[in-house]
């Protein structure tokens, strides 16, 4: 089972801890040495102060951070977890993904989702109401771009005619697409257009900033997986792999054995990967905890 780590570059204070290039090098090398499969970044280019003050977080540009991480590592997978696809023209995203995949030696994984922050959508001039339709359209547009051949694609607000984007991604036909979201539509999208389903836990009874279908734990995860299999069977397709965005549900025990047991249970259910949240307010503390996670958990899987 693949275990990634969520990167700490949303921690902008104190500035000297994670907001430096040498922090990316230290964190990346620590994760690789500890045995993590990959590293995840989030995507919030224009968050509102209200959301941040209610428990949201800052996020650096995902392609910049992953490119810098690629330069100081050799095996670590580089994952967006998630990239809000409707925020950007699909060909800008396709070009960025292709570039990173080529120069990293084929290490990019694109976790993508429709997002949920109205204020951020308004700031970026993207349609919040049409985000799901736009999401499906943009995935198809990117796949056309990644062929490396001349293509035409008429979208909702753009018209590509005779476009050619090269080099193509190192991974063919494109980097893995993990479709984020807990809703039935997100699950259908994962079957129709993705390479994996990427749910995340939004516990019931907990005040959350995410406006998404709730997923409190194993029962909800199993229900989603069952729906995915039923939809795949009904449409004559294969059900994609499942990669959870986190190992633990909020409030659960975080001792090493509890995490090992949870990973084992996920594996039994058919989950192929998940991400771990490493704690630490300073770089030294964060890296120490990542190393300890490697010794106490990853080495025992």
Backbone as numpy.savetxt, mean C-alpha at the origin, in Angstrom:
# Nx Ny Nz CAx CAy CAz Cx Cy Cz
5.13 -16.36 4.45 4.28 -15.17 4.45 5.16 -13.93 4.45
4.84 -12.96 3.60 5.64 -11.75 3.48 5.23 -10.74 4.57
6.22 -10.26 5.30 5.97 -9.26 6.33 6.73 -7.99 5.98
5.99 -6.93 5.73 6.56 -5.62 5.47 6.55 -4.78 6.74
7.23 -3.65 6.70 7.19 -2.69 7.79 6.67 -1.36 7.26
5.81 -0.72 8.03 5.37 0.63 7.69 6.49 1.61 8.04
6.89 2.42 7.07 8.01 3.33 7.27 7.62 4.49 8.19
8.59 5.05 8.92 8.30 6.06 9.94 8.39 7.50 9.48
8.39 7.75 8.17 8.66 9.10 7.70 7.45 10.03 7.74
6.37 9.57 8.40 5.27 10.46 8.73 5.56 11.22 10.03
6.64 10.84 10.71 7.02 11.49 11.97 7.94 12.66 11.65
7.38 13.85 11.61 8.18 15.00 11.19 8.84 15.73 12.36
8.49 15.36 13.59 9.11 15.95 14.78 9.64 14.85 15.68
10.84 15.04 16.26 11.78 16.13 15.99 12.41 15.99 14.60
12.64 17.09 13.93 13.02 17.10 12.53 14.30 16.33 12.25
15.21 16.29 13.18 16.49 15.63 12.93 16.45 14.12 12.99
15.32 13.54 13.36 15.26 12.09 13.52 14.98 11.37 12.21
13.87 11.69 11.55 13.47 10.95 10.34 13.45 11.81 9.08
13.57 13.10 9.22 13.48 13.99 8.06 14.85 14.27 7.44
15.65 13.23 7.30 16.98 13.37 6.71 17.26 12.17 5.82
18.09 12.40 4.80 18.41 11.31 3.87 19.10 10.14 4.56
19.96 10.44 5.54 20.65 9.33 6.19 19.70 8.49 7.04
18.54 9.07 7.43 17.54 8.28 8.15 16.94 7.22 7.23
16.70 7.57 5.97 16.17 6.60 5.01 17.17 5.47 4.82
18.45 5.81 4.72 19.47 4.78 4.55 19.53 3.86 5.76
19.50 4.45 6.96 19.59 3.63 8.17 18.36 2.75 8.35
17.19 3.31 8.13 15.96 2.53 8.27 15.91 1.41 7.24
16.23 1.73 5.99 16.18 0.71 4.94 17.13 -0.44 5.20
18.35 -0.13 5.57 19.33 -1.19 5.83 18.98 -2.00 7.05
18.38 -1.33 8.04 17.93 -2.06 9.24 16.84 -3.06 8.88
15.87 -2.64 8.09 14.77 -3.53 7.71 15.28 -4.71 6.89
16.18 -4.45 5.98 16.71 -5.52 5.14 17.48 -6.53 5.99
18.31 -6.04 6.91 19.10 -6.93 7.76 18.22 -7.72 8.72
17.10 -7.11 9.15 16.20 -7.77 10.10 15.35 -8.86 9.46
15.28 -8.87 8.13 14.53 -9.91 7.44 13.15 -9.54 6.98
12.83 -8.25 6.98 11.53 -7.83 6.45 11.49 -8.02 4.94
10.30 -8.32 4.43 10.13 -8.52 2.99 10.11 -7.21 2.23
9.52 -6.18 2.83 9.38 -4.92 2.13 9.08 -3.79 3.08
8.90 -2.59 2.51 8.62 -1.39 3.29 7.49 -0.63 2.62
6.59 -0.09 3.43 5.37 0.56 2.94 5.38 2.06 3.23
4.88 2.83 2.25 4.65 4.26 2.45 3.19 4.57 2.16
2.70 5.65 2.77 1.33 6.07 2.54 1.31 7.29 1.62
0.12 7.85 1.40 -0.04 8.88 0.38 -1.07 9.90 0.83
-0.60 11.05 1.30 -1.49 12.16 1.64 -0.82 13.46 1.22
-0.95 13.86 -0.05 -0.25 15.04 -0.53 -0.79 16.36 0.03
-2.06 16.40 0.43 -2.65 17.67 0.90 -3.68 17.41 1.99
-3.26 16.86 3.13 -4.23 16.57 4.20 -4.72 17.85 4.87
-5.93 17.82 5.38 -6.46 18.98 6.10 -5.95 18.97 7.53
-5.84 20.18 8.11 -5.44 20.28 9.50 -6.42 19.59 10.42
-7.70 19.64 10.08 -8.72 18.99 10.91 -8.49 17.49 10.98
-8.17 16.88 9.83 -7.91 15.43 9.82 -6.64 15.11 10.60
-5.60 15.91 10.42 -4.35 15.67 11.14 -4.57 15.79 12.65
-5.32 16.79 13.08 -5.55 17.01 14.51 -6.45 15.93 15.11
-7.22 15.23 14.26 -8.11 14.17 14.75 -7.45 12.80 14.76
-6.14 12.76 14.49 -5.44 11.48 14.54 -4.84 11.06 13.22
-4.92 11.94 12.20 -4.29 11.62 10.92 -2.78 11.76 11.00
-2.12 11.63 9.88 -0.66 11.66 9.89 -0.14 12.30 8.62
1.06 12.84 8.71 1.73 13.37 7.53 2.25 12.22 6.68
2.48 12.49 5.40 3.04 11.48 4.50 3.90 12.18 3.47
5.08 11.66 3.27 5.97 12.24 2.26 5.60 11.67 0.89
6.11 12.31 -0.17 5.80 11.81 -1.50 6.25 10.36 -1.64
5.33 9.46 -1.99 5.66 8.03 -1.97 6.76 7.64 -2.95
6.75 8.21 -4.15 7.76 7.80 -5.13 9.13 8.36 -4.81
9.18 9.53 -4.18 10.48 10.07 -3.74 11.07 9.19 -2.65
10.29 8.89 -1.63 10.80 8.08 -0.52 11.21 6.69 -1.00
10.38 6.05 -1.82 10.71 4.70 -2.28 11.92 4.71 -3.21
12.11 5.76 -3.98 13.29 5.85 -4.83 14.56 5.97 -3.99
14.50 6.80 -2.94 15.66 6.93 -2.06 15.92 5.61 -1.33
14.86 4.92 -0.96 15.02 3.63 -0.29 15.62 2.60 -1.24
15.21 2.64 -2.49 15.75 1.69 -3.47 17.25 1.86 -3.63
17.73 3.09 -3.50 19.15 3.37 -3.72 20.05 2.81 -2.62
19.48 2.51 -1.44 20.31 2.06 -0.31 19.99 0.62 0.10
19.15 -0.07 -0.68 18.81 -1.47 -0.39 18.96 -2.28 -1.67
18.90 -3.60 -1.52 19.06 -4.46 -2.69 17.94 -5.48 -2.85
17.30 -5.89 -1.76 16.27 -6.93 -1.84 14.91 -6.47 -1.32
14.86 -5.40 -0.58 13.62 -4.94 0.05 12.58 -4.56 -1.00
11.36 -5.09 -0.87 10.27 -4.68 -1.75 9.85 -3.26 -1.40
9.47 -2.50 -2.41 9.11 -1.09 -2.27 7.62 -0.97 -2.54
6.84 -0.68 -1.49 5.38 -0.77 -1.64 4.68 0.53 -1.24
3.75 0.94 -2.09 2.82 1.99 -1.69 1.67 1.32 -0.95
1.38 1.85 0.21 0.35 1.18 0.99 -0.54 2.16 1.74
-1.37 2.94 1.04 -1.69 2.82 -0.39 -1.40 4.14 -1.12
-1.36 4.06 -2.44 -1.36 5.23 -3.32 -2.80 5.52 -3.69
-3.25 6.77 -3.47 -4.64 7.14 -3.81 -4.67 7.44 -5.30
-5.12 6.49 -6.07 -4.97 6.54 -7.52 -5.68 7.72 -8.18
-6.91 8.09 -7.77 -7.59 9.18 -8.48 -6.96 10.56 -8.29
-5.97 10.71 -7.43 -5.35 12.01 -7.20 -4.51 12.50 -8.39
-4.01 11.57 -9.22 -3.03 11.93 -10.25 -3.48 11.40 -11.61
-3.11 12.13 -12.65 -3.31 11.59 -13.99 -2.68 10.20 -14.07
-3.36 9.22 -14.66 -2.85 7.85 -14.63 -1.53 7.67 -15.36
-1.24 8.51 -16.34 0.00 8.34 -17.09 1.19 8.92 -16.31
0.94 9.92 -15.46 1.98 10.38 -14.54 2.35 9.25 -13.58
1.32 8.58 -13.04 1.56 7.47 -12.13 2.23 6.31 -12.85
1.78 6.00 -14.06 2.38 4.89 -14.81 3.85 5.15 -15.08
4.19 6.39 -15.44 5.58 6.75 -15.71 6.42 6.64 -14.44
5.93 7.17 -13.31 6.67 7.11 -12.06 6.90 5.66 -11.63
5.85 4.84 -11.74 5.96 3.44 -11.35 6.94 2.70 -12.25
6.88 2.94 -13.53 7.79 2.29 -14.48 9.23 2.66 -14.18
9.48 3.95 -13.96 10.83 4.41 -13.67 11.38 3.75 -12.42
10.59 3.76 -11.35 11.05 3.17 -10.10 11.26 1.67 -10.24
10.37 0.99 -10.94 10.51 -0.46 -11.08 11.77 -0.81 -11.86
12.06 -0.06 -12.92 13.25 -0.34 -13.73 14.52 -0.09 -12.91
14.61 1.06 -12.26 15.84 1.42 -11.58 16.03 0.69 -10.25
14.97 0.07 -9.73 15.11 -0.74 -8.51 15.31 -2.21 -8.82
15.33 -2.57 -10.09 15.48 -3.97 -10.44 14.22 -4.78 -10.24
13.06 -4.15 -10.42 11.79 -4.88 -10.33 11.33 -5.15 -8.92
11.42 -4.13 -8.05 11.05 -4.34 -6.64 9.79 -3.59 -6.21
9.10 -2.97 -7.13 7.94 -2.17 -6.76 6.67 -3.01 -6.66
5.90 -2.75 -5.60 4.53 -3.25 -5.47 3.62 -2.04 -5.27
2.58 -1.95 -6.08 1.66 -0.82 -5.99 0.40 -1.22 -5.23
0.32 -0.79 -3.99 -0.94 -0.85 -3.27 -1.72 0.40 -3.63
-2.93 0.25 -4.14 -3.69 1.40 -4.65 -5.11 1.37 -4.10
-5.66 2.57 -3.90 -7.01 2.65 -3.39 -7.69 3.93 -3.82
-8.99 4.03 -3.52 -9.78 5.18 -3.93 -9.72 6.31 -2.92
-9.22 6.05 -1.71 -9.12 7.09 -0.72 -10.45 7.46 -0.10
-10.40 8.40 0.87 -11.62 8.73 1.59 -11.66 10.16 2.11
-10.61 10.96 1.90 -10.57 12.30 2.47 -11.15 13.33 1.50
-12.35 13.83 1.81 -12.99 14.81 0.93 -12.14 16.07 0.77
-11.61 16.58 1.88 -10.83 17.80 1.81 -9.62 17.67 0.92
-9.00 16.53 0.94 -7.83 16.30 0.09 -8.24 16.22 -1.38
-9.35 15.56 -1.64 -9.88 15.51 -3.00 -10.17 16.92 -3.53
-10.81 17.73 -2.70 -11.15 19.09 -3.14 -9.88 19.89 -3.42
-8.88 19.75 -2.56 -7.63 20.50 -2.73 -6.92 20.13 -4.02
-7.04 18.88 -4.43 -6.32 18.39 -5.61 -7.15 18.49 -6.89
-8.38 18.96 -6.78 -9.21 19.12 -7.95 -9.70 17.81 -8.53
-9.77 16.78 -7.71 -10.26 15.47 -8.14 -11.68 15.28 -7.64
-12.44 14.44 -8.33 -13.85 14.23 -7.99 -14.00 13.17 -6.92
-14.45 13.59 -5.73 -14.68 12.63 -4.66 -15.86 11.72 -4.99
-16.91 12.28 -5.57 -18.12 11.50 -5.84 -17.88 10.43 -6.90
-16.99 10.70 -7.85 -16.74 9.77 -8.94 -15.48 8.93 -8.72
-14.94 8.93 -7.50 -13.63 8.32 -7.28 -13.57 6.83 -7.61
-14.63 6.12 -7.39 -14.58 4.68 -7.68 -14.57 4.40 -9.18
-15.39 5.14 -9.92 -15.35 4.99 -11.38 -14.00 5.42 -11.94
-13.46 6.51 -11.40 -12.16 6.99 -11.85 -11.07 5.97 -11.52
-11.16 5.36 -10.37 -10.19 4.35 -9.96 -10.13 3.22 -10.99
-11.28 2.68 -11.37 -11.31 1.60 -12.35 -10.74 2.05 -13.69
-11.11 3.25 -14.10 -10.62 3.80 -15.37 -9.11 3.94 -15.36
-8.57 4.49 -14.26 -7.13 4.75 -14.20 -6.31 3.45 -14.21
-6.82 2.41 -13.58 -6.11 1.13 -13.62 -6.00 0.65 -15.07
-7.09 0.73 -15.81 -7.07 0.31 -17.22 -6.13 1.19 -18.04
-6.13 2.49 -17.76 -5.24 3.40 -18.49 -3.78 3.07 -18.22
-3.43 2.79 -16.98 -2.04 2.46 -16.65 -1.62 1.16 -17.31
-2.51 0.20 -17.34 -2.16 -1.07 -17.99 -1.91 -0.86 -19.48
-2.66 0.03 -20.11 -2.40 0.34 -21.51 -1.03 0.99 -21.67
-0.69 1.89 -20.76 0.60 2.57 -20.83 1.76 1.60 -20.65
1.59 0.61 -19.79 2.68 -0.31 -19.45 2.96 -1.34 -20.54
2.19 -1.36 -21.61 2.51 -2.28 -22.70 3.77 -1.85 -23.44
4.09 -0.56 -23.39 5.23 -0.04 -24.13 4.95 0.20 -25.60
3.75 -0.14 -26.03 3.35 0.07 -27.43 2.52 1.35 -27.56
2.38 1.84 -28.77 1.52 3.00 -29.00 0.09 2.64 -28.62
-0.58 3.55 -27.93 -1.95 3.24 -27.50 -2.81 4.49 -27.53
-4.10 4.25 -27.66 -5.11 5.30 -27.52 -5.95 4.97 -26.29
-6.32 6.00 -25.55 -7.18 5.77 -24.39 -7.96 7.06 -24.12
-9.27 6.97 -24.24 -10.12 8.12 -23.95 -10.68 7.99 -22.55
-10.28 8.91 -21.70 -10.73 8.89 -20.33 -11.82 9.92 -20.06
-12.17 10.04 -18.81 -13.27 10.94 -18.43 -12.91 12.40 -18.62
-11.64 12.76 -18.45 -11.24 14.17 -18.58 -9.99 14.34 -19.45
-9.60 13.33 -20.19 -8.38 13.38 -20.99 -8.54 12.45 -22.18
-7.68 12.61 -23.17 -7.76 11.78 -24.37 -6.34 11.52 -24.87
-5.86 10.30 -24.64 -4.51 9.92 -25.06 -4.57 9.33 -26.47
-3.79 9.89 -27.38 -3.80 9.43 -28.76 -2.38 9.12 -29.23
-2.15 7.88 -29.58 -0.86 7.48 -30.10 0.28 7.67 -29.11
0.03 7.44 -27.82 1.02 7.64 -26.77 1.90 6.39 -26.63
3.18 6.62 -26.36 4.11 5.50 -26.10 4.93 5.84 -24.87
4.92 4.95 -23.87 5.65 5.18 -22.62 6.65 4.04 -22.43
7.94 4.40 -22.48 9.01 3.43 -22.27 10.08 4.06 -21.39
10.89 3.26 -20.68 10.88 1.80 -20.69 9.69 1.23 -19.95
9.34 0.02 -20.30 8.26 -0.67 -19.61 8.77 -1.10 -18.24
7.89 -1.42 -17.30 8.33 -1.89 -15.99 9.19 -3.15 -16.11
10.11 -3.32 -15.18 10.94 -4.52 -15.16 10.09 -5.76 -14.93
9.06 -5.62 -14.11 8.14 -6.73 -13.86 7.05 -6.71 -14.93
6.81 -7.84 -15.52 5.85 -7.92 -16.61 4.63 -8.74 -16.20
3.44 -8.27 -16.60 3.21 -7.11 -17.48 3.31 -5.77 -16.77
3.37 -5.78 -15.43 3.48 -4.55 -14.65 3.75 -4.94 -13.20
4.12 -3.99 -12.35 4.27 -4.30 -10.92 2.96 -4.84 -10.35
3.04 -5.69 -9.33 1.81 -6.21 -8.72 0.91 -5.07 -8.24
-0.39 -5.22 -8.51 -1.38 -4.24 -8.09 -2.22 -4.83 -6.96
-2.04 -4.28 -5.75 -2.82 -4.71 -4.60 -3.93 -3.69 -4.40
-5.17 -4.15 -4.48 -6.32 -3.25 -4.44 -6.77 -3.05 -3.00
-6.61 -1.81 -2.51 -6.97 -1.51 -1.14 -8.45 -1.24 -0.96
-8.94 -1.48 0.25 -10.32 -1.18 0.58 -11.06 -2.40 1.11
-12.06 -2.15 1.95 -12.83 -3.23 2.56 -14.21 -3.42 1.93
-14.60 -2.49 1.08 -15.96 -2.54 0.54 -16.12 -3.66 -0.48
-17.37 -4.00 -0.77 -17.65 -5.01 -1.79 -17.12 -4.56 -3.15
-17.23 -3.27 -3.43 -16.73 -2.80 -4.73 -15.21 -2.96 -4.81
-14.51 -2.67 -3.73 -13.06 -2.85 -3.72 -12.69 -4.31 -3.93
-13.45 -5.21 -3.34 -13.19 -6.65 -3.50 -13.42 -7.06 -4.95
-14.50 -6.59 -5.56 -14.74 -6.91 -6.97 -13.64 -6.34 -7.85
-13.18 -5.14 -7.52 -12.09 -4.52 -8.28 -10.81 -5.37 -8.19
-10.55 -5.92 -7.02 -9.36 -6.76 -6.86 -9.43 -7.97 -7.78
-10.62 -8.56 -7.92 -10.79 -9.72 -8.80 -10.68 -9.31 -10.27
-11.34 -8.22 -10.63 -11.43 -7.81 -12.03 -10.14 -7.19 -12.56
-9.45 -6.42 -11.72 -8.36 -5.59 -12.22 -7.05 -5.72 -11.46
-7.04 -6.43 -10.35 -5.86 -6.45 -9.51 -5.15 -7.79 -9.46
-4.05 -7.79 -8.72 -3.27 -8.99 -8.46 -3.41 -9.44 -7.02
-4.07 -8.64 -6.21 -4.27 -8.99 -4.81 -5.29 -8.06 -4.19
-5.90 -8.53 -3.10 -6.81 -7.71 -2.31 -6.04 -7.26 -1.07
-6.18 -5.96 -0.72 -5.38 -5.36 0.33 -6.30 -4.70 1.37
-6.98 -5.49 2.19 -7.89 -4.91 3.19 -7.12 -4.31 4.36
-7.78 -3.43 5.10 -7.16 -2.92 6.32 -8.19 -2.87 7.43
-7.69 -3.05 8.65 -8.58 -3.15 9.79 -9.06 -1.77 10.23
-10.38 -1.62 10.32 -11.02 -0.43 10.84 -12.00 -0.91 11.90
-11.53 -1.06 13.14 -12.31 -1.76 14.17 -13.64 -1.10 14.48
-14.64 -1.93 14.74 -15.95 -1.44 15.17 -15.82 -0.84 16.57
-16.56 0.23 16.81 -16.56 0.83 18.14 -15.37 1.71 18.43
-14.49 1.88 17.45 -13.33 2.73 17.64 -13.49 3.95 16.75
-13.31 5.14 17.31 -13.40 6.36 16.51 -12.26 6.38 15.51
-12.57 6.31 14.25 -11.55 6.25 13.21 -11.73 7.40 12.24
-10.64 7.81 11.62 -10.72 8.88 10.63 -11.05 8.34 9.26
-11.02 7.02 9.10 -11.26 6.41 7.79 -12.75 6.17 7.58
-13.27 6.68 6.50 -14.67 6.40 6.14 -14.67 5.21 5.20
-14.61 4.03 5.76 -14.57 2.83 4.95 -15.39 1.75 5.63
-15.67 0.69 4.90 -16.37 -0.44 5.50 -15.53 -0.97 6.66
-16.18 -1.21 7.78 -15.44 -1.63 8.96 -14.95 -3.06 8.82
-13.78 -3.32 9.38 -13.23 -4.66 9.46 -12.59 -4.80 10.83
-13.30 -5.50 11.72 -12.89 -5.56 13.11 -11.91 -6.68 13.41
-11.83 -7.67 12.54 -10.95 -8.78 12.84 -11.16 -9.95 11.89
-10.85 -11.14 12.39 -10.82 -12.33 11.55 -12.17 -12.64 10.91
-13.26 -12.46 11.67 -14.58 -12.80 11.13 -14.91 -11.95 9.91
-14.62 -10.65 10.00 -14.89 -9.76 8.87 -13.96 -10.06 7.70
-12.71 -10.40 8.01 -11.76 -10.75 6.96 -12.23 -11.99 6.21
-12.68 -12.99 6.94 -13.16 -14.22 6.32 -14.40 -13.96 5.47
-15.27 -13.09 5.95 -16.47 -12.75 5.18 -16.08 -12.10 3.85
-15.09 -11.20 3.90 -14.63 -10.57 2.67 -13.99 -11.55 1.71
-13.20 -12.47 2.24 -12.55 -13.48 1.41 -13.56 -14.41 0.77
-14.62 -14.74 1.52 -15.67 -15.59 0.97 -16.39 -14.89 -0.16
-16.70 -13.61 0.04 -17.35 -12.84 -1.04 -16.46 -12.77 -2.27
-15.15 -12.60 -2.05 -14.22 -12.53 -3.17 -14.22 -13.84 -3.96
-14.22 -14.96 -3.27 -14.23 -16.26 -3.96 -15.54 -16.46 -4.71
-16.65 -16.08 -4.10 -17.95 -16.24 -4.75 -18.04 -15.37 -6.01
-17.55 -14.14 -5.92 -17.59 -13.26 -7.08 -16.67 -13.78 -8.18
-15.50 -14.26 -7.81 -14.57 -14.80 -8.80 -15.18 -16.01 -9.50
-15.80 -16.89 -8.74 -16.44 -18.07 -9.33 -17.57 -17.66 -10.27
-18.37 -16.69 -9.84 -19.53 -16.27 -10.64 -19.12 -15.61 -11.95
-17.94 -15.03 -11.98 -17.47 -14.32 -13.18 -16.40 -15.10 -13.94
-16.14 -16.34 -13.52 -15.18 -17.18 -14.22 -13.75 -16.70 -14.10
-13.40 -16.11 -12.97 -12.05 -15.61 -12.75 -11.42 -16.31 -11.54
-10.12 -16.09 -11.37 -9.43 -16.61 -10.19 -9.45 -15.56 -9.09
-9.66 -16.01 -7.87 -9.60 -15.09 -6.73 -8.14 -14.72 -6.49
-7.84 -13.43 -6.34 -6.46 -13.02 -6.13 -5.98 -13.31 -4.72
-4.69 -13.14 -4.50 -4.11 -13.31 -3.18 -4.56 -12.19 -2.25
-4.43 -12.42 -0.95 -4.83 -11.44 0.06 -3.59 -11.00 0.83
-3.41 -9.69 0.95 -2.33 -9.10 1.71 -2.93 -8.09 2.67
-2.86 -8.34 3.97 -3.45 -7.42 4.95 -2.53 -6.23 5.18
-3.12 -5.07 5.40 -2.32 -3.87 5.59 -1.74 -3.78 7.00
-2.18 -4.64 7.91 -1.61 -4.64 9.26 -1.71 -6.04 9.85
-0.83 -6.31 10.79 -0.83 -7.62 11.45 -1.87 -7.68 12.55
-1.97 -6.61 13.33 -2.80 -6.63 14.52 -3.99 -5.70 14.39
-5.05 -6.02 15.12 -6.19 -5.12 15.27 -5.89 -4.19 16.44
-6.34 -2.95 16.36 -6.08 -1.98 17.42 -6.50 -2.54 18.77
-5.62 -2.40 19.76 -5.93 -2.85 21.11 -5.51 -4.27 21.41
-5.09 -5.02 20.40 -4.68 -6.40 20.65 -3.28 -6.45 21.25
-2.99 -7.56 21.90 -1.69 -7.77 22.52 -0.59 -7.76 21.46
0.52 -7.08 21.78 1.59 -6.91 20.81 2.86 -7.67 21.21
2.76 -8.59 22.14 3.92 -9.40 22.48 4.29 -10.30 21.30
5.57 -10.68 21.26 6.09 -11.42 20.11 5.29 -12.69 19.83
4.99 -13.48 20.86 4.30 -14.74 20.61 2.89 -14.51 20.10
2.24 -13.45 20.59 0.90 -13.13 20.10 0.94 -12.77 18.62
1.98 -12.05 18.22 2.12 -11.67 16.82 2.44 -12.89 15.97
3.31 -13.77 16.46 3.64 -15.00 15.74 2.39 -15.85 15.55
1.60 -15.96 16.61 0.36 -16.75 16.52 -0.61 -16.14 15.51
-0.70 -14.81 15.51 -1.60 -14.15 14.57 -1.14 -14.35 13.13
0.15 -14.24 12.90 0.68 -14.47 11.55 0.41 -15.90 11.11
0.60 -16.86 12.02 0.31 -18.25 11.70 -1.14 -18.47 11.34
-2.03 -17.80 12.07 -3.46 -17.93 11.78 -3.78 -17.31 10.43
-3.20 -16.14 10.12 -3.40 -15.53 8.82 -2.96 -16.48 7.71
-1.80 -17.09 7.91 -1.28 -18.01 6.90 -2.25 -19.16 6.68
-2.82 -19.69 7.75 -3.80 -20.77 7.64 -5.02 -20.34 6.84
-5.39 -19.08 6.96 -6.55 -18.57 6.24 -6.26 -18.32 4.76
-4.98 -18.31 4.41 -4.61 -18.07 3.03 -4.07 -16.69 2.75
-3.85 -15.89 3.80 -3.27 -14.57 3.63 -1.80 -14.71 3.27
-1.36 -13.95 2.26 0.00 -14.08 1.74 0.98 -13.07 2.32
0.48 -12.02 2.95 1.37 -11.01 3.48 0.64 -10.02 4.36
1.40 -9.27 5.15 0.85 -8.25 6.03 1.96 -7.27 6.37
1.59 -6.18 7.00 2.56 -5.16 7.39 2.58 -5.00 8.91
3.75 -4.69 9.43 3.92 -4.46 10.86 4.16 -2.99 11.12
3.57 -2.48 12.19 3.82 -1.11 12.64 4.91 -1.16 13.70
6.06 -0.59 13.39 7.17 -0.54 14.33 7.09 0.77 15.10
7.19 0.70 16.43 7.09 1.90 17.24 8.46 2.50 17.49
8.47 3.80 17.78 9.72 4.49 18.07 9.65 5.95 17.68
9.86 6.83 18.64 9.82 8.27 18.37 11.16 8.81 17.91
12.23 8.06 18.15 13.54 8.44 17.65 14.02 7.38 16.68
15.00 7.77 15.86 15.53 6.83 14.87 16.16 5.61 15.56
16.92 5.86 16.62 17.58 4.76 17.32 16.56 3.80 17.92
15.53 4.37 18.54 14.49 3.53 19.15 13.76 2.73 18.08
13.42 3.38 16.97 12.69 2.70 15.90 13.52 1.56 15.33
14.77 1.82 15.04 15.63 0.78 14.45 15.88 -0.35 15.44
16.03 -0.03 16.72 16.19 -1.08 17.74 14.95 -1.98 17.77
13.76 -1.37 17.71 12.53 -2.15 17.74 12.37 -2.99 16.48
12.80 -2.46 15.33 12.74 -3.24 14.09 13.68 -4.44 14.16
14.88 -4.22 14.70 15.82 -5.33 14.86 15.27 -6.38 15.82
14.65 -5.92 16.90 14.07 -6.86 17.88 12.92 -7.64 17.25
12.11 -6.99 16.44 11.03 -7.68 15.74 11.60 -8.76 14.83
12.70 -8.46 14.19 13.34 -9.45 13.33 13.78 -10.67 14.10
14.37 -10.45 15.28 14.87 -11.55 16.12 13.71 -12.32 16.76
12.75 -11.57 17.35 11.71 -12.20 18.13 10.56 -12.77 17.32
10.35 -12.23 16.11 9.20 -12.66 15.31 9.65 -13.26 13.96
10.32 -12.48 13.13 10.61 -12.91 11.77 11.49 -14.16 11.74
12.44 -14.26 12.63 13.35 -15.41 12.62 12.65 -16.69 13.06
11.45 -16.56 13.63 10.73 -17.73 14.14 9.57 -18.15 13.25
9.38 -17.47 12.16 8.26 -17.82 11.27 8.59 -19.03 10.42
